[in-house]
Amino acid sequence: MSKVRIAVAGAGTIGKRHSEELLASPSANLAAVVEPSATGAETALQYRVQHYPTLEQLFRLDPPDGVILATPIWSHAEGVLSCVAAGIPVLVEKPIADSIEAATILVEAGEMAGVPVLTGHHRQHSPIMANARAIIRSGRLGRLVAVVGTTLFRKPDEYFEVGDGWRREPGGGPVLLNLTHDVNTLLSLVGDIVGVQAVTSNATRRFPVEDTAAMIFRFANGALGTFVLSDAAASPRSWEQTSQEDKSYAMYPDEDCYHIAGTRGSLSVPTMRLKLFPGEPSWSQPFEESIENVERSDPLANQIEHFAAVIRGRAEPIVSGRDGLNTLRVVDAVRQAARTGGSVSL
């Protein structure tokens, strides 16, 4: 079977990662690079594919089977709507848009047109996450009671020099760019979030945008969760540094970033350390302890294979545009709660 042709819009770090995964994919080819800057032409030359400055020009001259949209957040809605108008399935990087309004418009447009819109929450394509979901849904932990999560890492100073320094400004901080992944993860593992409290701080870097946040989540099933996020903390307790999936990060395989506790047991992720009461649950009784075996693979590569299957009509999106919208609603509630100092209901 011939490979599906997928174009990548955006020649930044994540756009290049997608392009490299497409070049290595058994199911898809990199069809073109779409980028208005000189970087786009250079990247296309590097990968030996055609370069187009805009999606409109791509669709007019050489329409692909699908598009991965890895452009700046504020351009996501425009890009998705262009793909939908052309009838071309699109995988849009997270967060799906820079506002609830824009995300709603693009999601509804895709649904009305019957054009698949996927959100790039690639952790949902991780075998670790699949195993964790299966354990929780099996009921082995009992009724879920609490979750404790962290995303603590240190971004280097040069990270904030990109472009015109937009990562120092509101909307360029870890709540929108990084917490989005973790909220999507919590929704997948624990269930719908119905209430949020939050506080943020910029005390470390003193940029206009936050560098640290602390949150309390209330889930529809009655569970409660706490979460601490910082991109200024010298700590390895983030998914990238604990999961061993992205080799570009330093790895700390003995650390966890999520701990899910139920009435009969608990699971730490991504070490997959499982503790279950064999009999009546009591703090005076020992747990049966085990480590669940997981065969690790690259979620970005898995996401490409899934997108190719969706394009062929062989699969439904694992993370749809509406899933991306629901994630953005929670993140927006976090920002609102931090701004007002109150509790926000969803």
C-alpha positions as CSV (number, residue, x, y, z in Angstrom):
1,M,0.0,0.0,0.0
2,S,1.3,3.4,-0.9
3,K,2.2,5.8,2.0
4,V,-0.1,8.7,2.8
5,R,1.4,12.1,2.1
6,I,1.5,14.4,5.1
7,A,2.7,18.0,5.0
8,V,4.1,19.8,8.1
9,A,3.2,23.4,8.6
10,G,5.8,25.1,10.9
11,A,9.6,24.7,10.8
12,G,10.3,25.2,14.5
13,T,11.5,22.6,16.9
14,I,8.3,20.5,17.1
15,G,7.7,20.9,13.3
16,K,11.1,19.4,12.6
17,R,10.5,16.6,15.0
18,H,7.3,15.7,13.1
19,S,9.1,16.0,9.8
20,E,11.8,13.6,11.0
21,E,9.2,11.1,12.2
22,L,7.5,11.2,8.9
23,L,10.7,10.5,7.1
24,A,11.1,7.4,9.2
25,S,7.5,6.3,9.1
26,P,6.5,3.0,7.4
27,S,3.0,4.4,6.7
28,A,3.5,8.1,5.8
29,N,5.8,10.4,3.8
30,L,6.8,14.0,4.4
31,A,5.0,15.7,1.5
32,A,6.1,19.3,2.0
33,V,7.2,21.9,4.5
34,V,5.0,25.0,4.9
35,E,6.6,28.0,6.5
36,P,6.7,31.7,5.4
37,S,10.2,32.4,6.8
38,A,13.6,31.6,5.3
39,T,13.8,28.7,7.8
40,G,11.1,26.9,5.9
41,A,13.0,26.9,2.6
42,E,16.2,25.7,4.4
43,T,14.3,22.9,6.2
44,A,12.6,21.8,3.0
45,L,16.0,21.7,1.3
46,Q,17.4,19.7,4.2
47,Y,14.6,17.1,4.0
48,R,14.5,17.2,0.1
49,V,10.9,18.1,-0.1
50,Q,8.9,21.0,-1.6
51,H,8.6,24.2,0.3
52,Y,5.4,26.4,0.3
53,P,5.0,29.7,2.2
54,T,1.3,29.2,2.9
55,L,-1.2,26.4,3.2
56,E,-3.3,28.0,0.5
57,Q,-0.5,27.7,-2.0
58,L,0.2,24.1,-0.9
59,F,-3.5,23.1,-1.4
60,R,-3.7,24.8,-4.8
61,L,-0.5,23.3,-6.2
62,D,0.0,19.9,-4.5
63,P,-2.7,19.0,-1.9
64,P,-1.5,16.4,0.5
65,D,-3.5,13.6,2.3
66,G,-3.1,15.3,5.6
67,V,-1.4,18.2,7.5
68,I,0.4,18.4,10.8
69,L,0.0,22.0,12.1
70,A,3.0,23.0,14.2
71,T,2.7,26.7,13.8
72,P,2.5,29.3,16.7
73,I,-0.5,28.9,18.9
74,W,-2.2,32.1,17.8
75,S,-2.3,30.8,14.2
76,H,-3.8,27.4,14.9
77,A,-7.4,28.3,14.3
78,E,-6.7,29.9,10.9
79,G,-4.6,26.9,9.9
80,V,-7.2,24.3,10.9
81,L,-10.0,26.2,9.2
82,S,-7.9,26.3,6.0
83,C,-7.4,22.5,6.2
84,V,-11.1,21.9,6.9
85,A,-12.1,24.1,4.0
86,A,-9.9,22.1,1.7
87,G,-11.3,18.8,3.1
88,I,-7.8,17.7,4.4
89,P,-7.5,15.9,7.8
90,V,-5.3,17.9,10.2
91,L,-3.3,17.1,13.4
92,V,-2.9,20.4,15.3
93,E,-0.2,20.7,18.0
94,K,-1.3,21.4,21.5
95,P,-2.8,23.6,22.8
96,I,-5.4,23.4,20.1
97,A,-5.9,27.2,20.1
98,D,-5.1,30.3,22.1
99,S,-8.6,30.8,23.3
100,I,-11.8,28.8,24.0
101,E,-13.7,30.8,21.3
102,A,-11.1,30.0,18.6
103,A,-10.9,26.4,19.6
104,T,-14.7,26.0,19.6
105,I,-14.9,27.5,16.1
106,L,-12.4,25.2,14.6
107,V,-13.7,22.1,16.4
108,E,-17.3,22.7,15.2
109,A,-16.1,23.5,11.7
110,G,-14.3,20.1,11.5
111,E,-17.3,18.3,12.9
112,M,-19.8,19.9,10.6
113,A,-17.6,19.3,7.5
114,G,-16.8,15.7,8.5
115,V,-13.1,16.4,8.3
116,P,-10.9,14.8,11.0
117,V,-9.3,17.2,13.4
118,L,-6.9,15.7,15.9
119,T,-5.0,17.3,18.8
120,G,-1.3,16.6,19.3
121,H,-1.4,15.4,22.9
122,H,1.1,12.7,21.9
123,R,1.4,11.2,25.4
124,Q,-1.9,9.5,24.8
125,H,0.0,7.4,22.2
126,S,2.5,6.2,24.9
127,P,2.4,2.5,25.9
128,I,3.1,3.7,29.5
129,M,-0.1,5.7,29.5
130,A,-2.1,2.9,27.8
131,N,-1.0,0.5,30.5
132,A,-1.8,3.0,33.3
133,R,-5.3,3.6,31.9
134,A,-5.9,-0.1,31.7
135,I,-4.9,-0.7,35.3
136,I,-7.1,2.1,36.6
137,R,-10.1,1.1,34.4
138,S,-9.7,-2.5,35.5
139,G,-10.7,-1.5,39.1
140,R,-7.6,-2.9,40.7
141,L,-7.0,0.3,42.6
142,G,-10.6,0.4,43.8
143,R,-12.5,3.7,43.8
144,L,-10.2,6.6,42.9
145,V,-9.5,8.9,45.9
146,A,-6.6,11.2,45.0
147,V,-3.9,12.0,42.5
148,V,-0.7,13.9,43.1
149,G,1.2,15.3,40.1
150,T,4.2,17.3,39.3
151,T,5.9,18.9,36.3
152,L,9.1,20.3,37.6
153,F,12.0,21.1,35.3
154,R,14.4,23.9,34.5
155,K,14.2,25.5,31.1
156,P,17.6,27.1,30.0
157,D,17.9,30.8,29.5
158,E,18.2,30.6,25.7
159,Y,14.7,29.0,25.6
160,F,13.3,32.5,26.2
161,E,15.3,34.1,23.4
162,V,13.2,32.6,20.6
163,G,11.7,35.0,18.2
164,D,10.7,38.3,19.7
165,G,10.8,36.9,23.3
166,W,7.1,35.8,23.2
167,R,7.9,33.1,25.8
168,R,8.4,35.8,28.4
169,E,5.0,37.2,27.8
170,P,1.5,36.1,29.0
171,G,0.4,33.1,27.0
172,G,4.0,31.9,26.6
173,G,4.4,30.3,30.0
174,P,4.3,26.8,31.4
175,V,0.6,26.9,32.2
176,L,-0.5,27.1,28.6
177,L,2.5,25.4,27.0
178,N,3.3,22.6,29.4
179,L,0.3,22.1,31.8
180,T,-1.8,21.5,28.8
181,H,-0.1,18.1,28.4
182,D,-0.6,17.2,32.0
183,V,-4.3,18.2,32.2
184,N,-4.9,16.0,29.2
185,T,-3.1,13.2,31.0
186,L,-5.2,13.6,34.1
187,L,-8.4,13.7,32.2
188,S,-7.4,10.4,30.5
189,L,-6.3,8.7,33.8
190,V,-8.7,10.1,36.4
191,G,-11.7,11.5,34.5
192,D,-13.4,14.8,34.0
193,I,-12.3,17.8,36.1
194,V,-15.2,19.8,37.4
195,G,-13.5,22.3,39.7
196,V,-10.2,24.2,39.9
197,Q,-8.3,26.3,42.3
198,A,-4.9,27.7,41.4
199,V,-2.2,30.2,42.3
200,T,0.7,31.3,40.0
201,S,4.0,33.1,40.6
202,N,6.7,34.8,38.5
203,A,8.9,35.4,41.5
204,T,11.9,33.4,40.1
205,R,12.4,34.9,36.7
206,R,10.4,38.1,37.1
207,F,9.0,37.8,33.6
208,P,5.5,39.1,32.9
209,V,4.4,35.4,32.5
210,E,4.3,32.8,35.3
211,D,7.1,30.4,36.0
212,T,5.4,28.4,38.7
213,A,1.9,27.3,39.5
214,A,0.1,25.2,42.2
215,M,-3.4,23.7,41.6
216,I,-6.2,21.8,43.2
217,F,-8.4,19.7,40.9
218,R,-11.9,18.3,41.8
219,F,-12.9,15.4,39.6
220,A,-16.4,14.3,38.6
221,N,-15.9,10.9,40.2
222,G,-15.2,12.6,43.6
223,A,-11.4,12.3,43.5
224,L,-9.3,15.2,44.4
225,G,-5.9,16.1,43.0
226,T,-3.0,18.4,43.6
227,F,-0.5,19.5,41.0
228,V,2.7,21.7,41.1
229,L,4.2,23.0,37.9
230,S,7.4,25.0,37.4
231,D,9.8,25.6,34.5
232,A,12.3,27.3,36.9
233,A,12.8,24.3,39.2
234,A,16.0,22.3,39.3
235,S,14.1,19.0,39.5
236,P,13.6,16.0,37.2
237,R,10.0,15.3,38.1
238,S,8.5,15.8,34.7
239,W,7.2,13.4,32.1
240,E,10.0,14.1,29.7
241,Q,12.7,13.3,32.2
242,T,11.0,10.3,33.8
243,S,9.3,8.4,31.0
244,Q,12.5,7.5,29.0
245,E,10.6,8.1,25.8
246,D,12.4,11.2,24.4
247,K,16.2,10.6,24.4
248,S,16.9,14.3,23.9
249,Y,16.3,14.8,27.7
250,A,18.4,13.6,30.6
251,M,16.7,10.5,32.1
252,Y,15.8,9.7,35.7
253,P,14.0,6.4,35.5
254,D,13.6,6.1,39.3
255,E,11.4,9.3,39.5
256,D,7.7,9.6,39.1
257,C,5.5,12.5,38.1
258,Y,2.0,11.1,38.8
259,H,0.7,9.1,41.8
260,I,-2.9,7.8,41.6
261,A,-4.4,6.4,44.8
262,G,-7.6,4.4,45.2
263,T,-9.4,2.6,48.0
264,R,-7.5,-0.7,47.4
265,G,-4.1,0.4,45.9
266,S,-2.0,3.0,44.2
267,L,0.0,3.4,41.0
268,S,3.0,5.6,40.4
269,V,3.6,6.7,36.8
270,P,5.8,6.3,34.8
271,T,7.8,3.8,36.9
272,M,4.6,1.8,37.0
273,R,5.1,0.8,40.7
274,L,1.9,-0.8,41.8
275,K,0.9,-1.3,45.5
276,L,-2.2,-3.3,46.2
277,F,-3.8,-4.6,49.5
278,P,-4.2,-8.4,49.2
279,G,-6.9,-8.4,51.9
280,E,-8.8,-5.8,54.0
281,P,-7.2,-2.4,53.2
282,S,-5.5,-1.0,56.4
283,W,-2.4,1.1,57.1
284,S,-1.3,-1.7,59.4
285,Q,-1.2,-4.3,56.6
286,P,1.6,-4.7,54.0
287,F,1.0,-4.1,50.3
288,E,1.7,-6.5,47.6
289,E,4.2,-4.6,45.5
290,S,5.0,-5.1,41.8
291,I,6.3,-3.2,38.8
292,E,4.2,-3.4,35.7
293,N,6.2,-4.2,32.6
294,V,6.0,-1.8,29.7
295,E,7.6,-1.9,26.3
296,R,8.5,1.7,25.6
297,S,8.2,3.3,22.2
298,D,8.2,6.9,20.9
299,P,4.7,8.4,21.2
300,L,5.4,10.9,18.4
301,A,6.1,8.0,16.0
302,N,3.0,6.2,17.3
303,Q,1.0,9.4,16.7
304,I,2.1,9.5,13.1
305,E,1.0,5.9,12.5
306,H,-2.3,6.6,14.1
307,F,-2.8,9.8,12.0
308,A,-2.1,7.8,8.9
309,A,-4.7,5.3,9.9
310,V,-7.3,8.1,10.5
311,I,-6.5,9.5,7.1
312,R,-7.2,6.1,5.5
313,G,-10.5,5.8,7.4
314,R,-9.2,2.9,9.4
315,A,-9.3,4.5,12.9
316,E,-11.2,7.2,14.9
317,P,-9.0,9.9,16.5
318,I,-7.6,8.9,19.9
319,V,-7.4,12.6,20.8
320,S,-10.0,14.5,18.8
321,G,-10.3,18.3,18.4
322,R,-13.0,18.2,21.0
323,D,-10.7,16.4,23.4
324,G,-8.3,19.3,22.8
325,L,-11.0,21.8,23.5
326,N,-12.0,20.1,26.7
327,T,-8.4,20.2,27.8
328,L,-8.1,23.9,27.0
329,R,-11.2,24.6,29.1
330,V,-9.5,23.2,32.2
331,V,-6.3,25.1,31.5
332,D,-8.3,28.3,30.9
333,A,-10.0,27.6,34.3
334,V,-6.6,27.4,35.9
335,R,-5.6,30.7,34.5
336,Q,-8.9,32.3,35.6
337,A,-8.6,30.8,39.1
338,A,-5.1,32.1,39.5
339,R,-6.1,35.5,38.2
340,T,-9.1,35.9,40.5
341,G,-8.0,34.0,43.5
342,G,-11.3,32.0,43.5
343,S,-12.6,28.6,42.7
344,V,-13.7,27.9,39.1
345,S,-16.4,25.4,38.2
346,L,-16.5,23.6,34.9
